[in-house]
Amino acid sequence: MKKLLGKFIFFIFGWKTNYKKEFLVDKCVMIAAPHTSNWDLVFAMAFYWKYDIAAKFFIKDDWTKGMHGWFIKKMGGIGVTRGKNNNLVEYAVKLYNEKEKFLLLVPAEATRKRVPKWKRGFYVIAKKANVPVSLGYLDYKKKEAGIGGLFELTDSFEEDMQKIQDFYKNITAKFPENYNKQIY
């Protein structure tokens, strides 16, 4: 049912997908970029449903409670309390260590608003969990959702981020004015 819903969403909005299985492994951190709109979650989930990918993502704890909470959790939402010093990095690493398969979707900007540079959480999680980074994207100009590659991190943050930045520099956000292509 989810697979059909994913295909239907792309069909009605006129989007296409770019997916190669080799760009995903059982455990990886997937960058979700650019992230400038609530529509990003709709297209991201449609992509995962279409290809039967079990992705997880952190979301404000309020979204996982109440009448709609079961749906958000079913979609892959993991509720986290914001405002407290929860150390999401350590929590994410714990989840990677506990699970045989785990794909965590991380919006690198950590917000839909323009930021001066990306947050480093996705990078730190991947390094500490010893997993690769998958380059997930939504290109609103091309109307394309996809995965642009699987990237093994090195010991050079600057070199890694430059390669990641090179990939994302030609991706168009829903609201380009909120997307800073200078990521580090």
C-alpha positions as CSV (number, residue, x, y, z in Angstrom):
1,M,0.0,0.0,0.0
2,K,2.8,2.4,0.9
3,K,4.6,1.7,-2.3
4,L,1.5,2.6,-4.3
5,L,1.0,5.8,-2.3
6,G,4.6,6.8,-2.9
7,K,4.3,6.3,-6.7
8,F,1.0,8.1,-6.7
9,I,2.4,11.2,-4.9
10,F,5.2,11.5,-7.5
11,F,2.8,10.9,-10.3
12,I,0.3,13.6,-9.2
13,F,3.0,16.2,-8.6
14,G,4.9,15.3,-11.8
15,W,8.1,14.3,-10.0
16,K,10.7,11.7,-11.0
17,T,13.1,9.7,-8.8
18,N,16.7,8.7,-9.1
19,Y,17.5,5.6,-7.1
20,K,20.4,3.1,-7.3
21,K,20.4,0.4,-4.6
22,E,24.2,0.6,-4.3
23,F,23.8,4.0,-2.7
24,L,22.1,2.5,0.3
25,V,23.5,0.0,2.8
26,D,22.0,-1.6,5.9
27,K,23.3,1.2,8.1
28,C,23.9,4.7,7.0
29,V,23.2,8.3,7.7
30,M,21.2,10.0,4.9
31,I,21.6,13.7,4.5
32,A,18.3,15.3,3.7
33,A,19.1,18.5,1.8
34,P,18.1,21.0,1.0
35,H,15.5,21.4,3.8
36,T,13.5,24.6,3.4
37,S,9.8,23.4,3.4
38,N,7.4,21.0,5.1
39,W,6.9,19.6,1.7
40,D,10.4,18.1,2.0
41,L,9.0,15.4,4.3
42,V,6.2,14.6,2.0
43,F,8.5,13.9,-1.0
44,A,11.1,12.2,1.1
45,M,8.6,9.8,2.6
46,A,7.0,9.2,-0.8
47,F,10.5,8.3,-2.1
48,Y,11.1,5.8,0.8
49,W,7.7,4.3,0.4
50,K,8.1,3.9,-3.4
51,Y,11.3,1.9,-2.9
52,D,10.3,0.2,0.4
53,I,13.1,1.9,2.4
54,A,12.7,1.9,6.2
55,A,14.0,5.4,7.0
56,K,13.9,6.9,10.5
57,F,14.0,10.6,11.4
58,F,14.1,12.7,14.5
59,I,11.1,15.0,15.1
60,K,9.8,17.1,17.9
61,D,8.4,14.9,20.6
62,D,5.0,16.7,20.4
63,W,4.6,15.3,16.9
64,T,4.7,11.7,18.2
65,K,2.0,12.2,20.7
66,G,-1.8,12.6,20.5
67,M,-4.1,11.4,17.7
68,H,-1.5,11.9,14.9
69,G,1.4,10.5,16.9
70,W,0.9,6.9,15.8
71,F,1.1,8.0,12.1
72,I,4.3,10.0,12.6
73,K,5.9,7.0,14.3
74,K,4.6,4.7,11.6
75,M,6.3,7.0,9.0
76,G,9.6,6.6,10.9
77,G,9.5,9.5,13.3
78,I,11.5,9.2,16.5
79,G,10.3,11.8,19.0
80,V,12.9,13.9,20.8
81,T,12.5,16.6,23.4
82,R,14.0,19.8,22.2
83,G,15.4,22.4,24.5
84,K,17.0,19.9,26.8
85,N,20.6,18.7,26.5
86,N,19.7,15.3,25.2
87,N,22.8,14.5,23.2
88,L,21.1,13.3,20.0
89,V,24.5,12.2,18.6
90,E,25.0,9.6,21.4
91,Y,21.3,8.5,21.2
92,A,21.7,8.0,17.4
93,V,24.9,6.0,17.8
94,K,23.1,3.8,20.4
95,L,20.4,3.1,17.9
96,Y,23.0,2.1,15.2
97,N,24.6,-0.2,17.7
98,E,21.3,-1.8,18.7
99,K,19.9,-2.4,15.3
100,E,20.9,-4.7,12.4
101,K,19.5,-2.2,9.8
102,F,19.2,1.5,10.5
103,L,18.9,4.4,8.1
104,L,18.6,7.8,9.8
105,L,17.5,10.8,7.7
106,V,19.2,13.9,9.0
107,P,18.3,17.4,7.6
108,A,21.8,18.9,7.6
109,E,20.5,22.5,8.2
110,A,18.4,21.2,11.1
111,T,15.7,23.8,10.3
112,R,13.8,25.1,7.3
113,K,15.2,28.6,7.9
114,R,18.4,29.9,6.3
115,V,21.4,29.0,8.4
116,P,25.0,30.4,8.0
117,K,26.3,26.8,7.7
118,W,25.1,23.2,8.1
119,K,25.0,21.6,11.5
120,R,27.7,18.9,11.9
121,G,25.4,16.4,13.6
122,F,25.0,14.1,10.5
123,Y,28.8,14.0,10.2
124,V,29.5,13.3,13.8
125,I,26.8,10.6,14.0
126,A,28.2,8.8,10.9
127,K,31.8,9.0,12.3
128,K,30.9,7.8,15.8
129,A,28.6,5.0,14.5
130,N,31.2,4.1,11.8
131,V,28.7,4.2,9.0
132,P,28.8,5.9,5.5
133,V,26.8,8.9,4.5
134,S,24.2,8.7,1.8
135,L,23.4,11.9,-0.2
136,G,19.7,12.2,-0.3
137,Y,18.2,15.2,-2.1
138,L,15.1,16.9,-3.4
139,D,15.6,19.1,-6.4
140,Y,12.5,21.3,-6.9
141,K,13.8,22.8,-10.2
142,K,14.1,19.3,-11.8
143,K,11.2,17.9,-9.7
144,E,13.4,15.0,-8.7
145,A,14.0,13.1,-5.5
146,G,17.0,10.9,-5.2
147,I,20.1,9.6,-3.7
148,G,23.2,11.0,-5.2
149,G,25.8,8.6,-3.9
150,L,27.2,6.8,-0.9
151,F,30.1,8.5,0.8
152,E,32.6,6.9,3.1
153,L,34.0,9.6,5.4
154,T,37.7,10.0,5.8
155,D,39.7,11.6,8.6
156,S,39.6,15.0,6.9
157,F,36.4,16.9,7.8
158,E,37.3,19.7,5.4
159,E,37.9,17.4,2.4
160,D,34.7,15.4,3.2
161,M,32.6,18.5,3.5
162,Q,34.0,19.9,0.3
163,K,33.0,16.8,-1.7
164,I,29.6,16.8,-0.1
165,Q,29.2,20.5,-0.8
166,D,30.2,19.9,-4.5
167,F,27.4,17.5,-4.8
168,Y,24.7,19.7,-3.3
169,K,25.8,23.0,-5.1
170,N,23.5,22.4,-8.1
171,I,20.4,21.2,-6.1
172,T,17.5,23.7,-6.0
173,A,15.5,24.0,-2.8
174,K,11.8,24.7,-2.7
175,F,12.7,28.1,-1.2
176,P,16.2,28.8,-2.6
177,E,16.5,32.0,-0.5
178,N,16.5,29.8,2.6
179,Y,19.2,27.4,1.3
180,N,22.8,28.2,2.0
181,K,25.0,26.3,-0.5
182,Q,28.1,27.2,1.5
183,I,27.8,24.3,4.0
184,Y,30.8,24.5,6.2
